[in-house]
């Protein structure tokens, strides 16, 4: 008699935070594989921000790709960024929805890169100025975490428990004074500098996103909808007769919408799905009264 093994449990799809970390680590491995005996790797030279290459030669893709490049000699650079993204990003992604989180992460990286590049253009130093690392985007994620959960305790350097709101104050002060050159550049070896302007850009972006209640997913859906949906013809005026209208079954639609909220977050809902939830709520109240 043949015994049948139980069916394997379906694999949970990777979260957006895990995917970002995998891509970042993959780029880091590419840096190591393309590293040359003298000088930086080819991946570094093509992806990191360099002030003159952006402004003089129009290589604007660097304003995004720099966030996936890290120091090839200081493992703390990529290690700290990815640890912060792992622990804070998962909670923020659950709060915003995974699709919206990806928009926030990439947009904040570009915003931080622009701020740092403009700072380097204004306060020019001789030679080449390079910028790399996900710190600006991670700072934006940290701000959103601290604003959504201000009293949640985080462990500073893994030892000292501090509420997120006070740790945010410390981060703003450290990067503010660091930008002015009033604090030392910790954890930056080999003559490198900390991109305080990029950090401040990420902190500012996260604050504005929260304060202005932004929603990139909804904005994009509306923009794409205007491009793809043809205008609907006006329907003839009809007289509403309650007795002739069939009762609407909302249960299946509401279940699908709730499942979408559980998977992608409330920010992923379209205006039509929000109207269905409102109508279902009103219908439920009327049946109970």
C-alpha positions in Angstrom: 0.0 0.0 0.0 1.4 3.3 -1.1 1.5 6.1 1.5 0.9 9.6 0.3 2.9 12.4 1.8 0.9 15.4 3.0 0.9 18.3 0.5 3.6 20.8 1.1 2.5 24.1 2.6 2.5 27.0 0.1 5.5 29.2 0.4 4.9 32.7 1.6 6.1 35.2 -1.0 9.1 37.4 0.0 8.2 40.7 1.5 9.2 43.9 -0.3 11.7 44.6 2.5 13.4 41.2 1.9 13.5 41.8 -1.9 15.2 45.2 -1.4 17.8 43.7 0.9 18.4 40.8 -1.6 18.9 43.3 -4.4 21.2 45.5 -2.3 23.3 42.5 -1.2 23.4 41.3 -4.9 24.8 44.7 -6.0 27.4 44.5 -3.2 28.5 41.1 -4.4 28.7 42.6 -8.0 30.9 45.3 -6.6 33.3 42.7 -5.1 33.3 40.7 -8.4 34.1 43.8 -10.5 36.7 45.2 -8.0 40.0 46.1 -9.6 43.5 45.8 -7.9 43.8 49.6 -8.0 40.8 51.9 -7.6 37.1 51.1 -7.0 35.0 48.5 -8.7 33.3 49.0 -12.1 29.9 48.6 -10.4 30.8 51.4 -8.0 31.9 53.7 -10.8 28.7 53.2 -12.8 26.1 53.3 -10.0 27.3 55.7 -7.3 26.7 59.4 -7.4 29.6 61.6 -8.5 28.9 65.3 -8.4 30.2 66.3 -11.8 28.9 63.2 -13.6 25.4 64.1 -12.5 25.4 67.8 -13.2 27.9 68.0 -16.1 27.2 64.8 -18.0 23.5 64.2 -17.1 23.9 60.7 -15.6 20.8 61.1 -13.5 20.3 57.4 -13.0 22.9 57.6 -10.3 20.4 59.6 -8.1 18.6 56.2 -7.5 21.3 53.5 -8.0 23.7 55.0 -5.5 21.3 53.7 -2.7 22.2 50.1 -3.7 26.0 50.6 -3.6 28.0 50.5 -0.4 31.6 50.7 0.8 33.7 47.7 -0.3 36.0 48.0 2.7 33.7 48.9 5.5 31.2 46.1 6.1 29.5 48.2 8.8 28.2 50.4 6.0 25.9 47.9 4.4 25.4 45.9 7.6 24.0 48.8 9.6 21.8 50.0 6.7 20.3 46.5 6.0 19.8 45.8 9.7 17.9 49.1 10.1 15.8 48.4 7.0 15.1 44.9 8.2 13.9 45.8 11.7 12.1 49.1 10.9 11.1 48.5 7.3 9.0 45.4 8.0 6.8 47.4 10.4 6.5 50.4 8.2 5.7 48.2 5.2 2.9 46.6 7.1 1.6 50.0 8.1 1.7 51.6 4.6 1.3 48.5 2.4 4.1 46.8 0.5 3.5 48.6 -2.8 3.4 52.0 -1.1 6.5 51.2 0.9 8.5 50.5 -2.3 7.4 53.9 -3.7 8.5 55.6 -0.4 11.8 53.8 -0.3 12.8 54.6 -3.9 11.5 58.1 -3.9 13.2 59.0 -0.6 16.4 57.6 -2.0 16.2 59.9 -5.0 15.2 62.9 -2.9 18.2 62.3 -0.5 20.5 61.9 -3.5 19.3 65.2 -4.9 19.8 67.0 -1.6 23.4 65.6 -1.2 24.3 66.3 -4.8 23.1 69.9 -4.5 25.0 70.4 -1.3 28.2 69.1 -2.9 27.6 71.4 -5.9 27.2 74.5 -3.6 30.0 73.7 -1.3 32.5 72.3 -3.8 35.6 70.5 -2.7 38.6 69.8 -5.0 38.6 66.5 -6.8 35.8 64.0 -7.2 32.9 63.8 -4.7 31.2 60.4 -4.4 28.0 59.4 -2.6 26.8 55.9 -2.0 24.6 54.0 0.4 21.0 53.4 1.5 21.3 55.6 4.6 19.0 58.4 3.2 16.2 56.0 2.3 16.6 54.2 5.7 16.4 57.6 7.5 13.1 58.2 5.8 11.8 54.8 6.9 13.0 55.5 10.5 11.1 58.8 10.5 7.9 57.1 9.4 8.4 54.5 12.1 9.0 57.1 14.8 6.0 59.2 13.8 3.7 56.2 13.6 5.0 54.5 16.8 6.6 57.3 18.8 6.6 55.5 22.1 7.9 52.2 20.9 11.3 51.5 22.4 14.4 50.8 20.3 17.7 49.7 21.5 20.4 52.3 20.9 23.6 50.4 19.8 21.6 47.3 20.8 22.0 48.1 24.5 20.2 51.3 25.7 16.4 51.3 25.3 15.1 54.6 24.0 11.7 55.6 22.7 11.6 56.1 19.0 10.6 59.8 19.2 13.7 60.6 21.4 16.0 58.6 19.1 14.6 60.6 16.2 15.6 63.8 18.1 19.1 62.4 18.5 19.4 61.5 14.8 18.2 65.0 13.7 20.7 66.6 16.1 23.6 64.4 15.1 23.1 64.9 11.3 22.4 68.6 11.8 25.5 69.3 13.7 27.4 66.8 11.6 26.5 68.7 8.5 27.9 71.9 10.1 31.1 70.0 10.9 30.5 70.2 14.7 30.6 66.4 15.4 33.1 63.8 14.2 32.3 61.4 11.3 31.9 58.2 13.2 32.2 54.8 11.4 33.7 56.4 8.3 37.1 54.9 7.6 39.6 55.4 4.8 39.1 59.2 4.7 35.4 58.8 3.8 32.8 61.3 4.9 29.4 60.7 6.3 26.6 62.0 3.9 24.9 64.1 6.5 23.0 66.1 3.8 21.6 62.8 2.4 20.6 61.8 5.9 18.8 65.1 6.5 17.2 64.7 3.1 15.8 61.4 4.1 14.6 62.7 7.5 12.9 65.6 5.8 11.3 63.4 3.2 9.8 61.1 5.8 8.5 64.0 7.8 6.8 65.7 4.8 5.4 62.3 3.6 3.7 61.8 7.0 2.7 65.4 7.5 1.1 65.8 4.1 -0.5 62.4 4.2 1.0 61.4 0.8 0.1 58.3 -1.0 2.1 57.6 -4.1 0.3 54.4 -5.0 -3.1 56.2 -5.1 -1.6 59.1 -7.1 -0.1 56.7 -9.6 -3.3 54.7 -10.0 -5.2 57.9 -10.7 -2.6 59.1 -13.2 -2.6 55.7 -15.0 -6.3 55.5 -14.9 -6.7 58.8 -16.7 -4.4 57.4 -19.4 -6.0 54.0 -19.9 -9.6 54.5 -19.2 -11.8 55.8 -21.9 -14.5 58.3 -20.9 -17.8 56.6 -20.1 -20.9 57.8 -22.0 -23.6 59.4 -20.0 -26.4 57.1 -19.2 -30.0 58.1 -19.6 -31.8 59.4 -16.5 -33.6 56.7 -14.7 -36.2 57.0 -12.0 -35.2 55.1 -8.8 -37.8 52.7 -7.6 -36.8 50.9 -4.4 -39.3 48.1 -4.9 -37.8 47.1 -8.3 -34.1 47.1 -7.3 -32.6 43.7 -6.4 -30.8 43.5 -3.1 -27.0 43.8 -3.5 -24.8 41.0 -2.1 -21.8 42.7 -0.7 -20.3 39.7 1.1 -18.1 38.5 -1.8 -16.9 41.9 -2.8 -16.1 42.9 0.8 -14.1 39.6 1.4 -12.0 40.4 -1.7 -11.3 43.9 -0.5 -10.4 42.8 3.1 -8.0 40.2 1.7 -6.4 43.0 -0.5 -6.0 45.2 2.7 -4.4 42.3 4.5 -1.9 41.7 1.7 -1.1 45.1 0.4 -2.4 47.5 3.0 -5.2 50.1 3.0 -3.3 52.4 0.8 -3.7 50.0 -2.1 -7.5 50.4 -2.3 -9.0 52.2 -5.3 -11.7 54.8 -4.9 -14.3 52.3 -6.2 -13.3 49.8 -3.5 -13.5 52.4 -0.8 -17.0 53.3 -2.0 -18.0 49.6 -1.8 -16.8 49.4 1.8 -18.8 52.5 2.6 -22.0 51.2 0.9 -21.6 47.8 2.6 -21.3 49.5 6.0 -24.4 51.6 5.3 -26.3 48.5 4.1 -25.4 46.6 7.2 -26.6 49.5 9.4 -30.0 49.7 7.6 -30.6 46.0 7.9 -30.0 46.1 11.6 -32.2 49.1 12.3 
